[in-house]
Amino acid sequence: MAGSTLFDKLWDLHAIDDLGDGTGLLLIDRILLHERTGSVALESLRDAGRPVRAPKHVFVTMDHIVDTLPGRGDATIMPTGTQFIQATRAAAQEAGLTLFDVRDPRQGIVHVISPEQGIVLPGLTLVCPDSHSCTQGALGALAWGIGSTEAEHALATSTLRVRKPRTMRVRIDGALAAGVTAKDLALHLVARLGSAGASGHHVEFAGSAVTALDIEGRLTLCNMATEMAAFSAIVAPDEKTIAYLEGRSYAPKGAAWDAAVAFWRTLATDADAVFDREHLIDAADVAPMVSWGTSPQQSVPLGAAVPGFDGDAGHGTQAAHDRALDYMAVAEGQPLGALPIDAAFIGSCTNARLSDLRRAAAILKGRHVAPGVKAICVPGSTQVKAQAEAEGLDRIFREAGFEWREAGCSMCFFAGGESFGHRQRVVTSTNRNFESRQGPETRSHLASPETVAASAIAGHLVDPREFAQ
């Protein structure tokens, strides 16, 4: 018999029962909630008279709706946001859950704080009512996004009914060129495989280019798997994973740490395992990327022009292609490097960790944002913000003309709160560029933090390698 994939091993470790028709009942080790959806699940559970089964395994943060302006509290720009925050706080405290409140030094975007606190660990199952929960597979966990109803079930029973996905391995060999990042790699993959390219599959990222990434780069890569419609994604744990987790607040300690490490070192796909689908990628083919349309799959290298529709690529329809051109106010054959921008945003669960801010600051140092460009940096967590300030990165951002904010999701998405202006063109380190994602009819171009920083300086989209210091 063929060996097992890492996904199959984690599934089998957590399978409580086979419910038939490809569906299993899985044990859930960790549940993460945020104030946009957490209050709904917690209040529904309370109203039904059901307690949280394992309160110590549930973690709640304020990230989606909370304002990121200095001196913030419960008040929000988003209508009803304050009620969401206060309802989540009350429900979390009543249930005895760990809460990273608005002014807690551990507060931040859920997919940033979980790794930095050591909540997610190799081999665990982890769920969150957020589509980018796949981010945390970068630590060797089986992590995926769920809905509020599923969250309620997981809270009450520590289990979930899950249809088993098929398996896919994306092997990326070779080395990324200087100035090419994990975000560029992620956009390259989405552009190549398409927004439905991993639908119904759990993706394992492997190969020399993946093992060469640091943990924060792997988090960025796994974060974008949902943009290919993947169930989730994973990178097998290795010595980098172990070094990253050692000493984290919720990581094991003492003898428990030694036992955990011994277990983590067994978590790998067998050499003779067979995947349902495989893709081979040459890292040398990846360049700094930018999106031109209204889907992450509509991305090209920064030196390229807006492409024509390719019906053979399987990436949508001619009508969708034409709608994206119209919405983004670009034309086929138009060089993207000549496109002026109105705003620049560095933030989100994709690219707002300390390493992201360091790389952007290296480009910004001694330079200034172009006239007329609104530039904002929102650290991914309060801890990232504090570390960045200890290194003086905040001064570099401010002196360059960026606003320096409190931690949160901020303008990664527009939900009736703060946004960029009507039809403004924004270069952004976030993960989605759908219509009105960052504001009413805002035109968002996805890119790496380096590209955002360089473009803010230039006043138009530009290859960040032109600004390397």
Stockholm file with secondary structure:
# STOCKHOLM 1.0

chainA/1-469         MAGSTLFDKLWDLHAIDDLGDGTGLLLIDRILLHERTGSVALESLRDAGRPVRAPKHVFVTMDHIVDTLPGRGDATIMPTGTQFIQATRAAAQEAGLTLFDVRDPRQGIVHVISPEQGIVLPGLTLVCPDSHSCTQGALGALAWGIGSTEAEHALATSTLRVRKPRTMRVRIDGALAAGVTAKDLALHLVARLGSAGASGHHVEFAGSAVTALDIEGRLTLCNMATEMAAFSAIVAPDEKTIAYLEGRSYAPKGAAWDAAVAFWRTLATDADAVFDREHLIDAADVAPMVSWGTSPQQSVPLGAAVPGFDGDAGHGTQAAHDRALDYMAVAEGQPLGALPIDAAFIGSCTNARLSDLRRAAAILKGRHVAPGVKAICVPGSTQVKAQAEAEGLDRIFREAGFEWREAGCSMCFFAGGESFGHRQRVVTSTNRNFESRQGPETRSHLASPETVAASAIAGHLVDPREFAQ
#=GR chainA/1-469 SS CCCCCHHHHHHHHHEEEEEETTEEEEECCEEEEETTTHHHHHHHHHHTTCCCSCGGGEEEECCSSSCCSTTCCSCCSSTTHHHHHHHHHHHHHHHTCEEECTTCTTCBCHHHHHHHHTCSCTTCEEEESSGGGGGGGGGTCEEEECCHHHHHHHHHHSEEEEECCEEEEEEEESCCCTTCCHHHHHHHHHHHHCTTTTTTEEEEEESHHHHHSCHHHHHHHHHGGGGGTCSEEECCCCHHHHHHHTTCTTSCCHHHHHHHHHHHTTCSCCTTCCCSEEEEEEGGGCCCEEECSSSTTSEEETTSBCCCCCGGGTSCCHHHHHHHHHHHTCCTTCBGGGCBCSEEEECTTTSCSHHHHHHHHHHHTTCCCCTTCEEEECCSBHHHHHHHHHTTHHHHHHHHTEEECCSSCGGGSCSSSSCCCTTCEEEESSSCCCTTSSSTTCEEEECCHHHHHHHHHHTBCCCGGGGCC
#=GC SS_cons         CCCCCHHHHHHHHHEEEEEETTEEEEECCEEEEETTTHHHHHHHHHHTTCCCSCGGGEEEECCSSSCCSTTCCSCCSSTTHHHHHHHHHHHHHHHTCEEECTTCTTCBCHHHHHHHHTCSCTTCEEEESSGGGGGGGGGTCEEEECCHHHHHHHHHHSEEEEECCEEEEEEEESCCCTTCCHHHHHHHHHHHHCTTTTTTEEEEEESHHHHHSCHHHHHHHHHGGGGGTCSEEECCCCHHHHHHHTTCTTSCCHHHHHHHHHHHTTCSCCTTCCCSEEEEEEGGGCCCEEECSSSTTSEEETTSBCCCCCGGGTSCCHHHHHHHHHHHTCCTTCBGGGCBCSEEEECTTTSCSHHHHHHHHHHHTTCCCCTTCEEEECCSBHHHHHHHHHTTHHHHHHHHTEEECCSSCGGGSCSSSSCCCTTCEEEESSSCCCTTSSSTTCEEEECCHHHHHHHHHHTBCCCGGGGCC
//
